[in-house]
Amino acid sequence: MERLNSKLYLQNCYIMKENERLRKKAQLLNEENQQLLCELKKKLSKNGGNTNFDLNLSSGSGQNNASSSK
Protein backbone atom coordinates (compact mmCIF):
# COMPACT_ATOMS: atom_id res chain seq x y z
CA MET A 1 0.00 0.00 0.00
CA GLU A 2 2.81 2.38 0.88
CA ARG A 3 4.61 1.60 -2.38
CA LEU A 4 1.45 2.34 -4.38
CA ASN A 5 0.98 5.59 -2.48
CA SER A 6 4.56 6.63 -3.30
CA LYS A 7 4.08 5.76 -6.95
CA LEU A 8 0.87 7.80 -7.15
CA TYR A 9 2.57 10.70 -5.37
CA LEU A 10 5.38 10.74 -7.95
CA GLN A 11 2.90 10.57 -10.82
CA ASN A 12 0.97 13.46 -9.31
CA CYS A 13 4.16 15.53 -9.00
CA TYR A 14 4.99 14.83 -12.64
CA ILE A 15 1.48 15.81 -13.78
CA MET A 16 1.59 19.06 -11.79
CA LYS A 17 4.99 19.95 -13.23
CA GLU A 18 3.82 19.21 -16.78
CA ASN A 19 0.62 21.18 -16.18
CA GLU A 20 2.61 24.21 -15.07
CA ARG A 21 4.88 23.93 -18.12
CA LEU A 22 1.87 23.78 -20.44
CA ARG A 23 0.20 26.69 -18.64
CA LYS A 24 3.28 28.85 -19.17
CA LYS A 25 3.47 27.84 -22.83
CA ALA A 26 -0.21 28.68 -23.32
CA GLN A 27 0.34 32.08 -21.70
CA LEU A 28 3.27 32.83 -24.03
CA LEU A 29 1.27 31.74 -27.06
CA ASN A 30 -1.63 33.93 -25.99
CA GLU A 31 0.67 36.94 -25.58
CA GLU A 32 2.17 36.30 -29.02
CA ASN A 33 -1.31 35.99 -30.49
CA GLN A 34 -2.35 39.31 -28.96
CA GLN A 35 0.75 41.04 -30.36
CA LEU A 36 0.12 39.62 -33.83
CA LEU A 37 -3.53 40.66 -33.64
CA CYS A 38 -2.49 44.18 -32.69
CA GLU A 39 -0.06 44.34 -35.63
CA LEU A 40 -2.75 43.07 -37.98
CA LYS A 41 -5.22 45.70 -36.76
CA LYS A 42 -2.60 48.43 -37.31
CA LYS A 43 -1.86 47.22 -40.85
CA LEU A 44 -5.54 47.02 -41.69
CA SER A 45 -6.21 50.50 -40.34
CA LYS A 46 -3.36 51.88 -42.49
CA ASN A 47 -4.90 50.23 -45.56
CA GLY A 48 -8.29 51.88 -45.07
CA GLY A 49 -9.80 49.39 -42.66
CA ASN A 50 -12.65 48.47 -45.04
CA THR A 51 -12.66 44.73 -44.37
CA ASN A 52 -15.28 42.24 -43.26
CA PHE A 53 -12.98 40.48 -40.77
CA ASP A 54 -14.06 40.25 -37.15
CA LEU A 55 -10.92 41.05 -35.16
CA ASN A 56 -12.65 41.43 -31.80
CA LEU A 57 -11.30 38.21 -30.36
CA SER A 58 -11.56 37.88 -26.61
CA SER A 59 -8.20 37.68 -24.86
CA GLY A 60 -7.54 34.88 -22.41
CA SER A 61 -10.42 32.65 -23.44
CA GLY A 62 -9.86 29.12 -22.27
CA GLN A 63 -6.86 29.88 -20.08
CA ASN A 64 -8.65 28.87 -16.91
CA ASN A 65 -9.43 25.50 -18.45
CA ALA A 66 -5.71 24.67 -18.58
CA SER A 67 -5.79 23.63 -14.94
CA SER A 68 -7.86 20.51 -15.56
CA SER A 69 -6.04 17.30 -14.78
CA LYS A 70 -5.25 14.51 -17.25
Distance bins in CASP14 RR format, pairs under 12 A and 6 or more apart:
PFRMAT RR
TARGET T0000
AUTHOR 0000-0000-0000
RMODE 2
METHOD distances of the structure
MODEL  1
1 7 0 0 0 0 0 1 0 0 0 0 0
1 8 0 0 0 0 0 1 0 0 0 0 0
2 8 0 0 0 0 0 1 0 0 0 0 0
2 9 0 0 0 0 0 1 0 0 0 0 0
3 9 0 0 0 0 0 1 0 0 0 0 0
3 10 0 0 0 0 0 1 0 0 0 0 0
4 10 0 0 0 0 0 1 0 0 0 0 0
4 11 0 0 0 0 0 1 0 0 0 0 0
5 11 0 0 0 0 0 1 0 0 0 0 0
5 12 0 0 0 0 0 1 0 0 0 0 0
6 12 0 0 0 0 0 1 0 0 0 0 0
6 13 0 0 0 0 0 1 0 0 0 0 0
7 13 0 0 0 0 0 1 0 0 0 0 0
7 14 0 0 0 0 0 1 0 0 0 0 0
8 14 0 0 0 0 0 1 0 0 0 0 0
8 15 0 0 0 0 0 1 0 0 0 0 0
9 15 0 0 0 0 0 1 0 0 0 0 0
9 16 0 0 0 0 0 1 0 0 0 0 0
10 16 0 0 0 0 0 1 0 0 0 0 0
10 17 0 0 0 0 0 1 0 0 0 0 0
11 17 0 0 0 0 0 1 0 0 0 0 0
11 18 0 0 0 0 0 1 0 0 0 0 0
11 69 0 0 0 0 0 1 0 0 0 0 0
11 70 0 0 0 0 1 0 0 0 0 0 0
12 18 0 0 0 0 0 1 0 0 0 0 0
12 19 0 0 0 0 0 1 0 0 0 0 0
12 69 0 0 0 0 1 0 0 0 0 0 0
12 70 0 0 0 0 0 1 0 0 0 0 0
13 19 0 0 0 0 0 1 0 0 0 0 0
13 20 0 0 0 0 0 1 0 0 0 0 0
14 20 0 0 0 0 0 1 0 0 0 0 0
14 21 0 0 0 0 0 1 0 0 0 0 0
14 69 0 0 0 0 0 1 0 0 0 0 0
14 70 0 0 0 0 0 1 0 0 0 0 0
15 21 0 0 0 0 0 1 0 0 0 0 0
15 22 0 0 0 0 0 1 0 0 0 0 0
15 67 0 0 0 0 0 1 0 0 0 0 0
15 68 0 0 0 0 0 1 0 0 0 0 0
15 69 1 0 0 1 0 0 0 0 0 0 0
15 70 1 0 1 0 0 0 0 0 0 0 0
16 22 0 0 0 0 0 1 0 0 0 0 0
16 23 0 0 0 0 0 1 0 0 0 0 0
16 67 0 0 0 0 0 1 0 0 0 0 0
16 69 0 0 0 0 1 0 0 0 0 0 0
16 70 0 0 0 0 0 1 0 0 0 0 0
17 23 0 0 0 0 0 1 0 0 0 0 0
17 24 0 0 0 0 0 1 0 0 0 0 0
18 24 0 0 0 0 0 1 0 0 0 0 0
18 25 0 0 0 0 0 1 0 0 0 0 0
18 66 0 0 0 0 0 1 0 0 0 0 0
18 69 0 0 0 0 0 1 0 0 0 0 0
18 70 0 0 0 0 1 0 0 0 0 0 0
19 25 0 0 0 0 0 1 0 0 0 0 0
19 26 0 0 0 0 0 1 0 0 0 0 0
19 65 0 0 0 0 0 1 0 0 0 0 0
19 66 1 0 0 1 0 0 0 0 0 0 0
19 67 1 0 0 1 0 0 0 0 0 0 0
19 68 0 0 0 0 1 0 0 0 0 0 0
19 69 1 0 0 1 0 0 0 0 0 0 0
19 70 0 0 0 0 1 0 0 0 0 0 0
20 26 0 0 0 0 0 1 0 0 0 0 0
20 27 0 0 0 0 0 1 0 0 0 0 0
20 66 0 0 0 0 1 0 0 0 0 0 0
20 67 0 0 0 0 1 0 0 0 0 0 0
21 27 0 0 0 0 0 1 0 0 0 0 0
21 28 0 0 0 0 0 1 0 0 0 0 0
21 66 0 0 0 0 0 1 0 0 0 0 0
22 28 0 0 0 0 0 1 0 0 0 0 0
22 29 0 0 0 0 0 1 0 0 0 0 0
22 63 0 0 0 0 0 1 0 0 0 0 0
22 65 0 0 0 0 0 1 0 0 0 0 0
22 66 1 0 0 1 0 0 0 0 0 0 0
22 67 0 0 0 0 1 0 0 0 0 0 0
22 68 0 0 0 0 0 1 0 0 0 0 0
22 69 0 0 0 0 0 1 0 0 0 0 0
22 70 0 0 0 0 0 1 0 0 0 0 0
23 29 0 0 0 0 0 1 0 0 0 0 0
23 30 0 0 0 0 0 1 0 0 0 0 0
23 62 0 0 0 0 0 1 0 0 0 0 0
23 63 0 0 0 0 1 0 0 0 0 0 0
23 64 0 0 0 0 0 1 0 0 0 0 0
23 65 0 0 0 0 0 1 0 0 0 0 0
23 66 1 0 1 0 0 0 0 0 0 0 0
23 67 1 0 0 1 0 0 0 0 0 0 0
23 68 0 0 0 0 0 1 0 0 0 0 0
24 30 0 0 0 0 0 1 0 0 0 0 0
24 31 0 0 0 0 0 1 0 0 0 0 0
24 63 0 0 0 0 0 1 0 0 0 0 0
24 66 0 0 0 0 1 0 0 0 0 0 0
25 31 0 0 0 0 0 1 0 0 0 0 0
25 32 0 0 0 0 0 1 0 0 0 0 0
25 63 0 0 0 0 0 1 0 0 0 0 0
25 66 0 0 0 0 1 0 0 0 0 0 0
26 32 0 0 0 0 0 1 0 0 0 0 0
26 33 0 0 0 0 0 1 0 0 0 0 0
26 60 0 0 0 0 1 0 0 0 0 0 0
26 61 0 0 0 0 0 1 0 0 0 0 0
26 62 0 0 0 0 1 0 0 0 0 0 0
26 63 1 0 0 1 0 0 0 0 0 0 0
26 64 0 0 0 0 0 1 0 0 0 0 0
26 65 0 0 0 0 1 0 0 0 0 0 0
26 66 1 0 1 0 0 0 0 0 0 0 0
26 67 0 0 0 0 0 1 0 0 0 0 0
27 33 0 0 0 0 0 1 0 0 0 0 0
27 34 0 0 0 0 0 1 0 0 0 0 0
27 59 0 0 0 0 0 1 0 0 0 0 0
27 60 0 0 0 0 1 0 0 0 0 0 0
27 62 0 0 0 0 0 1 0 0 0 0 0
27 63 1 0 0 1 0 0 0 0 0 0 0
27 64 0 0 0 0 0 1 0 0 0 0 0
27 66 0 0 0 0 1 0 0 0 0 0 0
28 34 0 0 0 0 0 1 0 0 0 0 0
28 35 0 0 0 0 0 1 0 0 0 0 0
28 63 0 0 0 0 0 1 0 0 0 0 0
29 35 0 0 0 0 0 1 0 0 0 0 0
29 36 0 0 0 0 0 1 0 0 0 0 0
29 60 0 0 0 0 0 1 0 0 0 0 0
29 62 0 0 0 0 0 1 0 0 0 0 0
29 63 0 0 0 0 0 1 0 0 0 0 0
29 66 0 0 0 0 0 1 0 0 0 0 0
30 36 0 0 0 0 0 1 0 0 0 0 0
30 37 0 0 0 0 0 1 0 0 0 0 0
30 57 0 0 0 0 0 1 0 0 0 0 0
30 58 0 0 0 0 0 1 0 0 0 0 0
30 59 1 0 0 1 0 0 0 0 0 0 0
30 60 1 0 1 0 0 0 0 0 0 0 0
30 61 0 0 0 0 1 0 0 0 0 0 0
30 62 0 0 0 0 1 0 0 0 0 0 0
30 63 1 0 0 1 0 0 0 0 0 0 0
30 64 0 0 0 0 0 1 0 0 0 0 0
30 66 0 0 0 0 0 1 0 0 0 0 0
31 37 0 0 0 0 0 1 0 0 0 0 0
31 38 0 0 0 0 0 1 0 0 0 0 0
31 59 0 0 0 0 1 0 0 0 0 0 0
31 60 0 0 0 0 1 0 0 0 0 0 0
31 63 0 0 0 0 0 1 0 0 0 0 0
32 38 0 0 0 0 0 1 0 0 0 0 0
32 39 0 0 0 0 0 1 0 0 0 0 0
33 39 0 0 0 0 0 1 0 0 0 0 0
33 40 0 0 0 0 0 1 0 0 0 0 0
33 55 0 0 0 0 0 1 0 0 0 0 0
33 57 0 0 0 0 1 0 0 0 0 0 0
33 58 0 0 0 0 0 1 0 0 0 0 0
33 59 0 0 0 0 1 0 0 0 0 0 0
33 60 0 0 0 0 1 0 0 0 0 0 0
33 61 0 0 0 0 0 1 0 0 0 0 0
33 63 0 0 0 0 0 1 0 0 0 0 0
34 40 0 0 0 0 0 1 0 0 0 0 0
34 41 0 0 0 0 0 1 0 0 0 0 0
34 55 0 0 0 0 0 1 0 0 0 0 0
34 57 0 0 0 0 1 0 0 0 0 0 0
34 58 0 0 0 0 0 1 0 0 0 0 0
34 59 1 0 1 0 0 0 0 0 0 0 0
34 60 0 0 0 0 1 0 0 0 0 0 0
34 61 0 0 0 0 0 1 0 0 0 0 0
34 63 0 0 0 0 0 1 0 0 0 0 0
35 41 0 0 0 0 0 1 0 0 0 0 0
35 42 0 0 0 0 0 1 0 0 0 0 0
35 59 0 0 0 0 0 1 0 0 0 0 0
36 42 0 0 0 0 0 1 0 0 0 0 0
36 43 0 0 0 0 0 1 0 0 0 0 0
36 55 0 0 0 0 0 1 0 0 0 0 0
36 57 0 0 0 0 0 1 0 0 0 0 0
37 43 0 0 0 0 0 1 0 0 0 0 0
37 44 0 0 0 0 0 1 0 0 0 0 0
37 53 0 0 0 0 0 1 0 0 0 0 0
37 54 0 0 0 0 0 1 0 0 0 0 0
37 55 1 0 0 1 0 0 0 0 0 0 0
37 56 0 0 0 0 1 0 0 0 0 0 0
37 57 1 0 0 1 0 0 0 0 0 0 0
37 58 0 0 0 0 0 1 0 0 0 0 0
37 59 0 0 0 0 1 0 0 0 0 0 0
37 60 0 0 0 0 0 1 0 0 0 0 0
38 44 0 0 0 0 0 1 0 0 0 0 0
38 45 0 0 0 0 0 1 0 0 0 0 0
38 55 0 0 0 0 1 0 0 0 0 0 0
38 57 0 0 0 0 0 1 0 0 0 0 0
38 59 0 0 0 0 0 1 0 0 0 0 0
39 45 0 0 0 0 0 1 0 0 0 0 0
39 46 0 0 0 0 0 1 0 0 0 0 0
39 55 0 0 0 0 0 1 0 0 0 0 0
40 46 0 0 0 0 0 1 0 0 0 0 0
40 47 0 0 0 0 0 1 0 0 0 0 0
40 49 0 0 0 0 0 1 0 0 0 0 0
40 51 0 0 0 0 0 1 0 0 0 0 0
40 53 0 0 0 0 1 0 0 0 0 0 0
40 55 1 0 0 1 0 0 0 0 0 0 0
40 57 0 0 0 0 0 1 0 0 0 0 0
41 47 0 0 0 0 0 1 0 0 0 0 0
41 48 0 0 0 0 0 1 0 0 0 0 0
41 49 0 0 0 0 1 0 0 0 0 0 0
41 51 0 0 0 0 0 1 0 0 0 0 0
41 53 0 0 0 0 1 0 0 0 0 0 0
41 54 0 0 0 0 0 1 0 0 0 0 0
41 55 1 0 1 0 0 0 0 0 0 0 0
41 56 0 0 0 0 1 0 0 0 0 0 0
41 57 0 0 0 0 0 1 0 0 0 0 0
42 48 0 0 0 0 0 1 0 0 0 0 0
42 49 0 0 0 0 0 1 0 0 0 0 0
42 55 0 0 0 0 0 1 0 0 0 0 0
43 49 0 0 0 0 1 0 0 0 0 0 0
43 51 0 0 0 0 0 1 0 0 0 0 0
43 53 0 0 0 0 0 1 0 0 0 0 0
43 55 0 0 0 0 0 1 0 0 0 0 0
44 50 0 0 0 0 1 0 0 0 0 0 0
44 51 1 0 1 0 0 0 0 0 0 0 0
44 52 0 0 0 0 0 1 0 0 0 0 0
44 53 1 0 0 1 0 0 0 0 0 0 0
44 54 0 0 0 0 0 1 0 0 0 0 0
44 55 1 0 0 1 0 0 0 0 0 0 0
45 51 0 0 0 0 1 0 0 0 0 0 0
45 55 0 0 0 0 0 1 0 0 0 0 0
47 53 0 0 0 0 0 1 0 0 0 0 0
49 55 0 0 0 0 0 1 0 0 0 0 0
60 66 0 0 0 0 0 1 0 0 0 0 0
62 68 0 0 0 0 0 1 0 0 0 0 0
END
